Amino acid sequence: MMRGNMKRLKRLAYLALGLVLATTLSWPVNSLKAQVDPTAQQTNWAQAQAVDVEALRSHLAAQDWPAADAETRRILDPWIHPGGDILSRPLATNIPPEVLQTLDRLWVEASDGRFGFSVQRKIWAEVRAQNPEDSAVAAKAFGDRVGWTRPPGMEDPTFIAGEWLTELEINPSLDAPVGHLPWAGVSWEQISKILSVESCGSCTIDAMYLQGERFNQHLPVLFNWVDTALDLPVPAVGSWQQPQLASSIDLKSLYPDSPCPIYTASSAISPNGAVIAIGSYSYERSCIRGESALALWNAERGNRIITLHRGPALEASAQGNPPQEPASQRTRIVGDVANAVAFTPDSQLVAAGMSYGVVRLWSATTGEPVRTFQGHRYAVRAIAISPDGKTLASASADQTLKLWNLQTGQLLRTISMNAADGMVHTLRFSPNGQRLATATDQNTLQLWDVTTGQQVRTLVNRATNRYPLLPLAFSPDGQVLATGDRDNSVKLWNATTGARQLTLTGHTEPVRHLAFSPDSQRLATSDGETARLWNRQTYETVHTLMLNQSVGHPIQPTNLGEVAFSPDGQTLATSTLLLPLVQSEPIPGQGITLWSVATGRSLAQLHDVGQFQFSPNGQFLMAQGQRVQLWHPYRGLVQ
C-alpha cells in the first residue's frame, strides 16, 4: 500500500513540474508544442522514396506480430513525424494513400481480418458516432475498444503513461482485441531516450505528452485520413497524375567556389533519353569573375558524366577585341558560353553554338571533340540539326544563317538576313528536312528552302521587338507550320509553300508558346493567362485551361507561357503561376501544371520550376528551378 502511494505521489510531482514548465515556456499545456495544422500535408509525396514492404510481409507471414508492428511504425514515421520530430503534432495526412492501402491489405490478409487500418476505421466510426462533440472522448473510447488503454485498477509501472498502455504493455498477438494492431503510439525506446536525458526539466512532460495527449491529437486525424485514403484511387504506373521527383542536377557542383548565381543558358535531351546536355554560367556584375561550362549529365541518376567545355563568362560590354556581340548587345553574356545545344538523331553527337562565334561538336558517349564549325563573326545564338542528321544550321548575331555538312564540317551555304528583321533566336527544321523556319527578336518569322537557301516566305513581318517573342512549330506530320502573330492570333501555314491556311482566334494576349501533339491531331497554345487545346480536324477549342492560380493577387509575375505534350500525347504540361504550398506571405511563383489532354482536368502541379521539356522517350520531365529537376511519371511508392 505504501509503495502504491509513493508512486502516485511521484506522478503528481512530475505532473506539477510539467504544468510549471509548460506555463513558464508558454507551451500549450495540452500539446506542449506550437500548434501545427493537422490537415496540412507537409511532405511532398512526389519526392518520397519508394517503400520496401518486403520485411513487413515476411514478419506478417511468420505471424511475428511485434516485429510487424515495429516495422509498420518504421515505415510510417517519416511521414507522420517529418525530420524525426516526434514532439510536434503528428501529421497523419502526410501518409500517401498507396502506402496506407498496401499496409492495410497486408495486415488484414495476415490476421484474417482482425488487424489493419480498415478494421480500425470501422471501430473509430462507431465510437465517433457515439461521441460526436468531443474527439478526445472518442479517442479514449477507441483505445478502450482496441485494448490500448489501461483497464481500471491496472497499475502504471512507468509513472508517466497514465491511462494509455506503452509499447511494452500492448498485446501483439491474435489474442488481442480486434483492431489492436497496428498500434498508433510511440515506441518505448524513443520515450525512454527522452527520459534518460540528464538535467532536462521538460523531458518528463514531453514523455507524458507522447504517452497521453498525443493519442487525442493523432487518432482523430489519422482515422479521418484513413477513411479518405483507403478509398482514393492510386494513379496508374506510367501516368503523370502523380509525378515523382527522381533526381536533381546540381549545377552548383560545376562552380563550387563561385559566389555568383548560376543560370542555365541552354539545354537538350538526347533522343534516346539517356543524356542531358546543359550549358550554364555563373555571373553577376558584383562578382570578381564569371565562369561558364557545358556538361553532360546522366538522365537516370542526375550525376555528371563529363564536362565538355569550360571558360569565362562576362557581359559583352566588358569583352575585349575581337568582340563577340555587336555594339547594340552590350548586356549579353559572352565568354565561352554555350548559347544553344542539340543532339544528332542517333544520340551519338552533341553540338553547341558558342558565344565566341563557333559551333563545336563532341561525341556524346566519350566526350571527345569531333570538329569545330568556324565562320560566324559574332556569337552563335541558335542551332538545329536536320532530322536525317546530315545538316547543321546555325544562326548568329552577325545576321547570317549557315548550313553545314555535319559529317565533314563543310560550309554548304550562307544566308544573309536583313538587319532590320532582327537576330534569329529560334531555328526549326521541318520533319522532312527540306524547310527551315526562323524567328527573330524583332518578331520576324520566315520560312527558308534548305536546298537552295532561298526564302520561301516571310510569315510575320516585324511584329515589334516587344516581348513575348512570337513562337513557331511544325506539325509532326510535316503538313503545317503554326506561328503566333501580332494580333494575338495563331496562324497556320502550308509547311512547304508557306501559303496561309487558317487563322485561329480566341486569345486576348500575344501567344507565347505553341506545340503540336505527337499525332498532329491537337495544337496547344498559351498566352500566359490561358492555354487552349485545339482540334486539328475542326480547329475548334477543345479545352481552355486557366494558367493563373492567383487571380486578384496584387503581385502578378509574368508567366513563361510554355506548353509541351508528353510523347504519348496523353498529357499536356503548361507553365502556370502557382501559390506556394507553405509560405507566410504567399506570392505567386512560376510552376508547371500537368493536364489530361482527353478531359482537360488538372493532374498535378510542380512548384518553383520554370522552363521544362519532356524526354523524347517519355521517361521523364526536365524542369529548371534552383536545381534542374528530373520528374518521372508515377512509378509507385511501394516496392
Wavefront OBJ file of the C-alpha trace (Angstrom):
o trace
v 0.000 0.000 0.000
v 2.831 2.338 0.939
v 4.568 1.576 -2.389
v 1.420 2.433 -4.373
v 1.049 5.747 -2.538
v 4.672 6.650 -3.270
v 4.126 6.004 -6.999
v 1.040 8.215 -7.048
v 2.866 10.999 -5.199
v 5.779 10.773 -7.614
v 3.437 11.004 -10.604
v 1.708 14.051 -9.123
v 5.087 15.684 -8.587
v 6.063 15.099 -12.231
v 2.706 16.448 -13.370
v 3.098 19.581 -11.235
v 6.588 20.090 -12.656
v 5.208 19.686 -16.166
v 2.489 22.291 -15.595
v 5.010 24.777 -14.214
v 7.366 24.284 -17.158
v 4.562 24.459 -19.666
v 3.397 27.757 -18.196
v 6.923 29.160 -17.937
v 7.811 28.262 -21.511
v 4.418 29.407 -22.861
v 3.640 25.964 -24.284
v 0.011 24.962 -24.672
v -0.484 22.588 -21.720
v -2.339 20.022 -23.838
v 0.033 19.922 -26.818
v 3.325 21.043 -25.302
v 4.431 22.302 -28.735
v 3.396 25.056 -31.117
v 0.238 24.080 -32.923
v 0.543 22.709 -36.437
v -2.428 22.433 -38.767
v -3.136 18.695 -38.671
v -4.767 18.764 -42.092
v -1.749 20.290 -43.833
v 0.281 17.930 -45.963
v 3.841 18.833 -45.028
v 5.628 16.147 -47.062
v 5.660 16.050 -50.853
v 4.665 12.514 -51.849
v 6.306 13.059 -55.236
v 9.709 13.416 -53.573
v 9.305 10.414 -51.287
v 11.475 7.359 -51.637
v 9.733 4.122 -52.545
v 8.754 1.996 -49.542
v 10.090 -1.543 -49.326
v 7.454 -3.708 -47.588
v 9.298 -6.997 -48.003
v 10.380 -7.090 -44.330
v 6.828 -6.368 -43.191
v 5.447 -9.044 -45.490
v 7.949 -11.529 -44.064
v 7.096 -10.679 -40.423
v 3.375 -10.994 -41.095
v 3.784 -14.293 -42.917
v 5.617 -15.625 -39.824
v 2.941 -14.065 -37.579
v 5.690 -12.211 -35.756
v 3.266 -9.514 -34.667
v 5.691 -7.429 -32.524
v 8.183 -7.216 -35.398
v 5.432 -6.445 -37.906
v 4.055 -3.682 -35.680
v 7.501 -2.131 -35.222
v 8.201 -2.344 -38.981
v 4.877 -0.629 -39.747
v 5.819 2.262 -37.463
v 9.254 2.453 -39.086
v 7.585 2.796 -42.489
v 5.065 5.434 -41.358
v 7.198 7.565 -39.034
v 8.995 9.600 -41.751
v 5.589 10.881 -42.896
v 3.915 11.225 -39.507
v 6.965 12.872 -37.918
v 8.870 14.704 -40.697
v 12.500 15.115 -39.785
v 12.088 12.750 -36.835
v 10.383 15.428 -34.686
v 8.168 13.211 -32.529
v 7.199 16.075 -30.222
v 5.407 18.115 -32.872
v 1.794 17.299 -33.674
v 1.776 14.117 -35.784
v 0.852 14.659 -39.424
v -1.157 11.630 -40.452
v -2.288 13.310 -43.675
v 1.273 13.039 -44.941
v 0.899 9.290 -45.427
v 0.417 8.548 -49.145
v -2.818 6.670 -49.908
v -0.928 3.924 -51.731
v 1.181 3.242 -48.637
v -1.845 3.093 -46.331
v -3.720 0.844 -48.729
v -0.775 -1.550 -49.059
v -0.112 -1.758 -45.320
v -3.807 -2.298 -44.611
v -4.089 -5.093 -47.154
v -1.058 -6.912 -45.739
v -2.323 -6.671 -42.153
v -5.895 -7.724 -42.969
v -4.778 -10.717 -45.027
v -2.219 -11.910 -42.471
v -4.604 -11.601 -39.487
v -7.679 -12.985 -41.233
v -9.448 -9.657 -40.787
v -8.600 -8.988 -37.107
v -5.984 -6.281 -37.637
v -5.448 -3.418 -40.089
v -6.389 0.200 -40.718
v -9.697 -0.674 -42.361
v -10.635 -2.714 -39.267
v -9.748 0.208 -37.030
v -11.649 2.595 -39.287
v -14.925 0.774 -38.610
v -14.360 0.887 -34.864
v -13.461 4.573 -34.999
v -16.627 5.365 -36.956
v -18.704 3.695 -34.248
v -17.098 5.477 -31.276
v -17.078 8.808 -33.103
v -20.797 8.492 -33.804
v -21.336 7.956 -30.064
v -19.118 10.944 -29.161
v -19.575 13.460 -31.985
v -18.775 16.540 -29.909
v -15.537 15.507 -28.197
v -12.766 13.854 -30.186
v -10.703 13.244 -27.030
v -13.541 11.216 -25.506
v -13.886 9.344 -28.802
v -10.132 8.622 -28.801
v -10.350 7.198 -25.259
v -13.365 5.091 -26.237
v -11.470 3.801 -29.266
v -8.495 2.921 -27.074
v -10.800 1.012 -24.743
v -12.281 -0.966 -27.653
v -8.969 -1.984 -29.251
v -7.099 -2.568 -25.998
v -4.736 0.373 -25.998
v -5.865 1.861 -22.676
v -5.200 0.729 -19.119
v -8.090 -1.183 -17.552
v -9.412 0.142 -14.229
v -7.188 -0.928 -11.385
v -4.194 -1.749 -13.596
v -1.141 0.000 -12.203
v 1.143 2.140 -14.381
v 4.693 0.819 -13.953
v 6.245 3.811 -15.730
v 4.749 6.673 -13.656
v 4.126 8.628 -16.880
v 1.897 6.513 -19.112
v -1.369 7.201 -17.330
v -4.418 5.684 -18.975
v -2.700 4.636 -22.258
v -0.611 1.481 -22.479
v 3.016 1.666 -23.523
v 4.547 -0.386 -26.306
v 5.824 -2.843 -23.684
v 2.284 -3.401 -22.396
v 0.249 -3.881 -25.571
v -0.646 -7.417 -26.638
v 0.808 -8.102 -30.113
v -0.901 -11.429 -30.689
v -4.066 -12.857 -32.202
v -5.484 -12.983 -28.665
v -5.633 -9.192 -28.636
v -8.915 -7.351 -29.276
v -9.981 -6.781 -32.870
v -8.211 -3.679 -34.222
v -5.388 -3.909 -31.669
v -2.714 -3.683 -34.395
v -1.040 -1.770 -35.903
v -0.538 0.313 -32.761
v -0.534 4.110 -33.191
v 1.741 5.008 -30.294
v 5.416 5.963 -29.986
v 7.919 3.205 -29.255
v 9.089 2.886 -25.694
v 12.689 3.116 -26.917
v 12.055 6.669 -28.115
v 10.289 7.669 -24.918
v 12.969 6.157 -22.667
v 15.630 8.114 -24.549
v 13.807 11.319 -23.653
v 13.541 10.284 -20.000
v 17.228 9.358 -19.838
v 18.455 12.868 -20.684
v 20.062 14.432 -17.627
v 19.212 17.953 -16.436
v 16.176 18.176 -18.690
v 13.282 19.724 -16.806
v 10.821 19.302 -19.663
v 11.697 15.731 -20.583
v 9.152 14.216 -18.233
v 6.242 16.233 -19.609
v 7.479 15.514 -23.144
v 7.313 11.814 -22.354
v 3.885 12.218 -20.744
v 2.654 14.005 -23.869
v 3.856 11.179 -26.113
v 2.071 8.611 -23.930
v -1.142 10.563 -23.483
v -2.212 13.752 -25.224
v -0.599 12.650 -28.492
v -3.245 9.937 -28.872
v -6.015 12.543 -28.568
v -4.364 14.618 -31.315
v -3.281 11.802 -33.599
v -6.201 9.372 -33.664
v -8.957 11.715 -34.952
v -6.773 12.992 -37.777
v -5.344 9.553 -38.537
v -8.716 7.867 -38.963
v -10.267 10.784 -40.805
v -7.399 10.446 -43.263
v -7.607 6.638 -43.300
v -11.305 6.960 -44.144
v -10.361 9.085 -47.161
v -7.075 7.488 -48.213
v -8.277 3.879 -48.287
v -10.860 4.814 -50.916
v -8.706 7.068 -53.071
v -7.702 5.691 -56.486
v -3.974 5.137 -56.915
v -2.523 6.537 -60.150
v -1.687 4.046 -62.858
v 2.006 3.305 -63.202
v 3.313 5.417 -66.093
v 0.731 8.188 -65.725
v 1.552 11.801 -64.897
v -1.229 12.043 -62.319
v 1.308 11.903 -59.512
v 4.795 12.637 -60.888
v 7.720 11.620 -58.736
v 10.951 13.562 -58.357
v 13.584 11.035 -59.402
v 16.764 13.109 -59.160
v 18.192 16.598 -59.436
v 21.110 18.012 -61.359
v 23.211 20.260 -59.170
v 24.784 22.880 -61.428
v 26.488 24.323 -58.347
v 28.856 21.354 -58.464
v 30.361 22.930 -61.584
v 31.120 26.137 -59.692
v 31.916 25.066 -56.115
v 33.866 28.214 -55.279
v 31.778 30.779 -57.136
v 29.695 33.251 -55.101
v 27.710 34.207 -58.215
v 24.217 32.950 -59.058
v 24.041 30.175 -61.648
v 21.950 30.377 -64.803
v 21.082 27.856 -67.478
v 21.955 29.155 -70.941
v 20.860 26.098 -72.966
v 19.761 22.511 -72.559
v 18.868 19.484 -74.661
v 17.894 15.864 -74.040
v 19.327 13.148 -76.263
v 16.708 11.407 -78.450
v 17.289 8.115 -76.623
v 16.633 9.886 -73.305
v 19.916 8.784 -71.734
v 21.918 12.025 -71.645
v 21.202 15.688 -70.893
v 23.445 18.496 -72.147
v 23.323 21.759 -70.185
v 25.183 24.974 -70.928
v 25.377 27.246 -67.885
v 27.220 30.212 -66.435
v 27.832 31.737 -63.033
v 27.964 35.507 -63.240
v 26.705 38.846 -61.974
v 28.277 42.293 -62.042
v 29.306 42.219 -58.402
v 31.336 39.025 -58.884
v 35.066 39.184 -59.363
v 34.943 36.784 -62.264
v 32.309 34.797 -64.076
v 32.560 31.227 -65.284
v 30.762 29.100 -67.857
v 30.533 25.379 -68.532
v 28.957 22.839 -70.825
v 28.445 19.403 -69.284
v 26.717 16.094 -69.985
v 24.593 14.500 -67.251
v 23.137 11.041 -66.758
v 19.377 11.370 -67.195
v 18.534 8.453 -64.902
v 20.648 9.378 -61.883
v 21.307 13.089 -62.422
v 25.077 12.729 -61.960
v 27.603 14.467 -64.193
v 29.161 12.317 -66.903
v 31.724 14.753 -68.278
v 32.393 18.474 -68.610
v 32.862 19.225 -72.299
v 33.946 22.829 -72.057
v 34.849 25.486 -69.501
v 35.658 29.152 -69.791
v 34.890 32.684 -68.628
v 31.534 34.476 -68.565
v 31.081 38.247 -68.652
v 28.984 40.957 -70.230
v 29.697 41.909 -73.813
v 30.400 45.495 -72.735
v 33.487 44.230 -70.874
v 34.655 41.983 -73.697
v 37.880 42.887 -75.459
v 38.694 42.610 -79.164
v 37.513 40.996 -81.243
v 34.012 41.492 -79.778
v 31.648 38.535 -79.597
v 28.478 40.613 -79.924
v 27.646 43.749 -81.928
v 27.690 47.086 -80.083
v 23.900 47.033 -79.604
v 24.125 43.883 -77.475
v 26.308 45.192 -74.655
v 24.465 43.339 -71.863
v 24.580 39.902 -73.469
v 26.639 37.304 -71.599
v 29.689 36.254 -73.593
v 32.959 34.446 -72.969
v 32.747 30.674 -73.509
v 29.004 30.319 -73.032
v 27.094 27.568 -74.857
v 24.115 29.568 -76.119
v 22.437 26.580 -77.802
v 22.865 22.790 -77.752
v 21.443 19.962 -79.869
v 21.925 16.199 -80.258
v 22.073 14.285 -83.515
v 19.072 11.980 -84.111
v 21.124 8.886 -83.238
v 22.176 10.467 -79.888
v 25.852 9.892 -80.724
v 26.949 13.528 -81.134
v 26.159 16.776 -79.355
v 26.670 20.240 -80.869
v 26.866 23.624 -79.147
v 26.611 27.133 -80.550
v 29.179 29.173 -78.643
v 29.283 32.828 -77.691
v 32.692 33.149 -79.365
v 31.189 32.517 -82.808
v 31.789 28.837 -83.488
v 29.796 25.627 -83.353
v 31.554 22.764 -81.629
v 30.787 19.058 -81.954
v 31.606 16.308 -79.431
v 30.990 12.610 -79.051
v 28.061 12.232 -76.651
v 29.377 8.872 -75.483
v 33.047 9.668 -74.851
v 33.093 13.463 -74.634
v 35.879 13.608 -77.220
v 35.842 16.669 -79.538
v 34.904 15.825 -83.134
v 35.118 19.100 -85.062
v 34.591 22.845 -84.965
v 32.497 24.851 -87.431
v 34.032 28.291 -87.934
v 32.807 31.211 -89.997
v 30.470 33.393 -87.955
v 31.706 36.827 -86.919
v 29.680 37.096 -83.720
v 28.112 34.773 -81.157
v 26.076 31.813 -82.366
v 22.570 32.285 -80.928
v 20.725 29.208 -82.232
v 21.454 25.848 -83.851
v 19.389 22.966 -85.268
v 20.219 19.549 -86.714
v 18.189 18.134 -89.602
v 16.050 15.022 -88.993
v 18.397 12.880 -91.109
v 21.396 14.042 -89.090
v 23.292 15.291 -92.125
v 22.895 19.074 -91.899
v 23.618 21.554 -89.127
v 22.046 25.027 -89.200
v 23.473 27.891 -87.156
v 22.262 31.449 -86.635
v 24.475 34.241 -85.369
v 24.288 37.792 -84.089
v 26.158 38.642 -87.317
v 22.750 38.386 -89.102
v 23.630 35.224 -91.040
v 22.353 31.679 -91.190
v 24.848 28.993 -92.131
v 24.165 25.441 -93.271
v 26.943 22.898 -92.710
v 27.615 19.305 -93.675
v 27.619 17.711 -90.229
v 29.807 14.761 -91.259
v 32.578 16.756 -92.966
v 32.265 20.241 -91.486
v 31.927 21.746 -94.974
v 30.038 25.034 -95.220
v 27.157 24.391 -97.627
v 25.736 27.908 -97.849
v 25.387 31.212 -96.063
v 22.076 33.083 -95.886
v 22.324 36.798 -95.161
v 19.462 38.249 -93.141
v 18.040 41.766 -93.354
v 19.440 43.680 -90.378
v 16.064 45.319 -89.729
v 14.453 41.900 -89.310
v 16.417 41.280 -86.121
v 18.618 38.462 -84.828
v 17.453 34.869 -85.027
v 16.745 33.198 -81.688
v 14.899 30.084 -82.933
v 15.635 27.601 -85.752
v 13.339 24.709 -86.677
v 13.815 22.095 -89.412
v 10.647 20.694 -90.965
v 10.131 16.939 -90.368
v 11.290 16.157 -93.941
v 14.334 18.414 -93.560
v 13.510 20.486 -96.656
v 12.415 23.674 -94.888
v 13.900 25.790 -92.132
v 11.774 28.173 -90.058
v 13.328 31.126 -88.219
v 12.108 33.599 -85.600
v 13.934 36.804 -84.613
v 13.990 39.200 -81.683
v 12.102 41.701 -83.880
v 9.347 39.093 -84.269
v 10.047 38.418 -87.915
v 9.113 34.818 -88.750
v 10.343 33.349 -92.032
v 10.447 30.080 -93.987
v 13.523 29.009 -95.996
v 14.336 26.363 -98.601
v 17.197 24.272 -97.188
v 18.405 23.038 -100.568
v 18.671 26.442 -102.277
v 18.949 28.787 -99.299
v 16.148 30.887 -100.797
v 13.443 32.484 -98.711
v 10.075 30.809 -99.258
v 8.041 33.402 -97.395
v 8.033 35.980 -94.633
v 5.229 34.750 -92.420
v 5.152 37.542 -89.845
v 6.942 40.804 -90.612
v 8.492 42.720 -87.706
v 5.642 42.423 -85.261
v 7.580 44.826 -82.977
v 10.511 43.921 -80.754
v 8.372 43.751 -77.641
v 8.109 40.572 -75.626
v 6.803 37.999 -75.786
v 8.773 36.648 -78.709
v 6.415 35.011 -81.158
v 6.622 31.202 -81.331
v 6.559 28.744 -84.233
v 6.316 24.966 -84.585
v 5.997 22.378 -87.366
v 3.366 19.679 -87.023
v 4.972 16.209 -86.727
v 3.214 15.088 -89.917
v 5.059 17.888 -91.755
v 1.956 19.482 -93.237
v 1.566 22.635 -91.157
v 3.711 25.362 -89.651
v 1.986 27.206 -86.780
v 3.051 30.666 -85.617
v 1.871 33.402 -83.312
v 1.072 36.856 -84.744
v 0.845 40.448 -83.586
v -2.974 40.391 -83.413
v -2.951 37.669 -80.691
v -3.990 35.062 -83.255
v -2.412 31.780 -84.284
v -1.654 31.418 -87.994
v -1.425 28.050 -89.735
v 0.731 27.871 -92.887
v 1.439 25.251 -95.506
v 4.788 23.888 -94.351
v 6.109 23.561 -97.903
v 4.770 26.598 -99.774
v 4.240 28.994 -96.884
v 0.677 29.680 -98.009
v -1.581 30.741 -95.152
v -4.287 28.179 -94.439
v -6.144 29.337 -91.358
v -6.244 31.893 -88.547
v -7.232 30.773 -85.042
v -8.618 33.435 -82.736
v -9.589 33.463 -79.088
v -6.508 34.569 -77.195
v -6.671 38.052 -75.698
v -2.902 38.359 -75.227
v 0.023 37.587 -77.556
v 0.659 33.863 -77.873
v 3.878 32.959 -76.073
v 4.250 29.326 -76.997
v 2.636 26.565 -79.007
v 3.118 22.870 -79.618
v 1.570 20.059 -81.661
v 0.667 16.695 -80.202
v 2.815 13.777 -81.432
v -0.002 12.551 -83.692
v -0.527 16.099 -85.063
v -4.228 15.975 -84.109
v -4.017 18.577 -81.340
v -2.448 22.023 -81.109
v -1.747 23.640 -77.741
v -1.272 27.416 -77.486
v -0.581 29.642 -74.492
v -0.651 33.383 -73.889
v 0.458 33.047 -70.260
v -3.038 33.671 -68.893
v -4.828 30.812 -70.611
v -3.872 27.829 -72.716
v -6.074 26.476 -75.474
v -6.210 22.974 -76.849
v -7.374 22.891 -80.464
v -8.770 20.037 -82.542
v -6.819 19.802 -85.827
v -9.822 18.359 -87.652
v -12.380 21.002 -86.692
v -9.999 23.737 -85.478
v -12.292 24.323 -82.551
v -11.103 24.852 -78.978
v -11.437 21.547 -77.126
v -10.323 22.845 -73.713
v -9.460 26.261 -72.290
v -7.052 25.975 -69.360
v -6.546 28.693 -66.736
v -2.861 29.251 -66.017
v -3.009 31.720 -63.124
v -3.875 30.242 -59.754
v -3.582 33.641 -58.072
v -6.096 35.850 -59.865
v -6.556 39.063 -57.883
v -3.239 38.828 -56.055
v -1.526 42.260 -56.013
v 1.721 40.744 -57.269
v 1.401 39.170 -60.709
v 4.670 37.840 -62.162
v 4.883 37.217 -65.891
v 4.112 33.618 -66.733
v 6.586 31.951 -69.112
v 3.647 30.501 -71.010
v 5.342 27.315 -72.220
v 3.393 24.257 -73.381
v 4.522 20.712 -74.247
v 2.867 17.378 -74.942
v 4.135 14.160 -73.435
v 5.444 11.789 -76.147
v 2.366 9.571 -75.813
v 0.148 12.623 -76.389
v -1.996 11.966 -73.305
v -0.622 14.730 -71.078
v -0.087 18.454 -71.618
v 2.373 20.436 -69.493
v 1.875 24.195 -69.161
v 3.700 26.988 -67.383
v 1.412 28.149 -64.577
v 1.574 30.772 -61.823
v 1.066 28.884 -58.563
v 0.705 29.938 -54.957
v 3.349 28.255 -52.804
v 2.308 25.254 -50.731
v 3.621 26.622 -47.429
v 4.700 30.233 -47.048
v 3.871 33.039 -44.638
v 3.424 35.552 -47.466
v 2.116 33.581 -50.448
v 3.353 35.274 -53.603
v 2.572 33.579 -56.929
v 5.552 31.768 -58.397
v 6.398 30.031 -61.636
v 5.385 26.397 -61.779
v 4.029 23.692 -64.044
v 0.583 22.138 -64.300
v 0.077 18.747 -65.937
v -3.297 18.256 -67.636
v -5.189 15.354 -69.127
v -5.477 16.004 -72.867
v -8.655 13.935 -73.030
v -10.556 15.668 -70.222
v -8.770 18.980 -69.719
v -8.559 18.282 -65.994
v -5.522 19.114 -63.902
v -3.490 16.050 -62.934
v -0.655 17.508 -60.877
v 1.342 20.664 -60.194
v 5.078 21.209 -59.782
v 6.134 24.289 -57.820
v 9.139 26.589 -58.159
v 10.246 25.471 -61.609
v 10.466 27.356 -64.878
v 11.375 26.051 -68.321
v 10.695 22.392 -68.992
v 10.711 19.653 -71.618
v 9.681 16.024 -71.821
v 12.332 13.499 -72.744
v 11.729 12.088 -76.237
v 11.226 8.595 -74.792
v 8.637 9.846 -72.297
v 10.580 8.570 -69.282
v 10.969 11.924 -67.545
v 10.181 15.633 -67.497
v 13.104 18.013 -67.051
v 12.175 21.186 -65.154
v 14.559 24.005 -64.341
v 14.449 25.618 -60.902
v 17.150 26.260 -58.335
v 18.265 22.838 -59.453
v 17.438 21.065 -62.679
v 14.803 18.553 -61.611
v 14.072 15.251 -63.328
v 10.499 14.084 -62.727
v 9.250 10.604 -63.590
v 5.681 9.575 -64.324
v 4.139 7.606 -61.497
v 6.224 4.538 -60.690
v 4.577 3.547 -57.431
v 5.535 4.276 -53.832
v 5.584 0.673 -52.715
v 8.109 -1.937 -53.750
l 1 2 3 4 5 6 7 8 9 10 11 12 13 14 15 16 17 18 19 20 21 22 23 24 25 26 27 28 29 30 31 32 33 34 35 36 37 38 39 40 41 42 43 44 45 46 47 48 49 50 51 52 53 54 55 56 57 58 59 60 61 62 63 64 65 66 67 68 69 70 71 72 73 74 75 76 77 78 79 80 81 82 83 84 85 86 87 88 89 90 91 92 93 94 95 96 97 98 99 100 101 102 103 104 105 106 107 108 109 110 111 112 113 114 115 116 117 118 119 120 121 122 123 124 125 126 127 128 129 130 131 132 133 134 135 136 137 138 139 140 141 142 143 144 145 146 147 148 149 150 151 152 153 154 155 156 157 158 159 160 161 162 163 164 165 166 167 168 169 170 171 172 173 174 175 176 177 178 179 180 181 182 183 184 185 186 187 188 189 190 191 192 193 194 195 196 197 198 199 200 201 202 203 204 205 206 207 208 209 210 211 212 213 214 215 216 217 218 219 220 221 222 223 224 225 226 227 228 229 230 231 232 233 234 235 236 237 238 239 240 241 242 243 244 245 246 247 248 249 250 251 252 253 254 255 256 257 258 259 260 261 262 263 264 265 266 267 268 269 270 271 272 273 274 275 276 277 278 279 280 281 282 283 284 285 286 287 288 289 290 291 292 293 294 295 296 297 298 299 300 301 302 303 304 305 306 307 308 309 310 311 312 313 314 315 316 317 318 319 320 321 322 323 324 325 326 327 328 329 330 331 332 333 334 335 336 337 338 339 340 341 342 343 344 345 346 347 348 349 350 351 352 353 354 355 356 357 358 359 360 361 362 363 364 365 366 367 368 369 370 371 372 373 374 375 376 377 378 379 380 381 382 383 384 385 386 387 388 389 390 391 392 393 394 395 396 397 398 399 400 401 402 403 404 405 406 407 408 409 410 411 412 413 414 415 416 417 418 419 420 421 422 423 424 425 426 427 428 429 430 431 432 433 434 435 436 437 438 439 440 441 442 443 444 445 446 447 448 449 450 451 452 453 454 455 456 457 458 459 460 461 462 463 464 465 466 467 468 469 470 471 472 473 474 475 476 477 478 479 480 481 482 483 484 485 486 487 488 489 490 491 492 493 494 495 496 497 498 499 500 501 502 503 504 505 506 507 508 509 510 511 512 513 514 515 516 517 518 519 520 521 522 523 524 525 526 527 528 529 530 531 532 533 534 535 536 537 538 539 540 541 542 543 544 545 546 547 548 549 550 551 552 553 554 555 556 557 558 559 560 561 562 563 564 565 566 567 568 569 570 571 572 573 574 575 576 577 578 579 580 581 582 583 584 585 586 587 588 589 590 591 592 593 594 595 596 597 598 599 600 601 602 603 604 605 606 607 608 609 610 611 612 613 614 615 616 617 618 619 620 621 622 623 624 625 626 627 628 629 630 631 632 633 634 635 636 637 638 639
